[in-house]
Amino acid sequence: MAATPEAKVKKKIRDILNEYGVYHVMPATHGYGSSGVPDILVCASGKFVGIECKANGGKPTELQKKNLADIVKANGYSFLVDETSYGVFKMVFGELVTSTVPYPPTIYDLCRDQNQQTAQQDA
């Protein structure tokens, strides 16, 4: 069975997390799990991170957006990534977990389509 485009994004992000040697888990959200939980949960250098992976222009659901925002409200960090943002994710995540400078909790939206739409709306 071939991997779905989103599964490929998740694997690449997990590979990057493994390079940093950080704890990460992919929670089961079907059955007894909670819907809307980010695809990958990370604890790195005492920082909690939620990562939602998308592919082919996929958009997060309202529940996924709420969960990403709830992580930020709890002083954690959230990432929304797609197949176009591996390099940026690696750079931003690396800075976040290795820096001694405290970064304000935020949602890092690294998806190409999302950023293009925002730029068009601002124009």
Helices and strands as residue ranges (DSSP letters): H 5-20, E 23-25, E 40-44, E 47-53, H 62-73, E 77-81, H 86-98, E 107-109, H 112-122
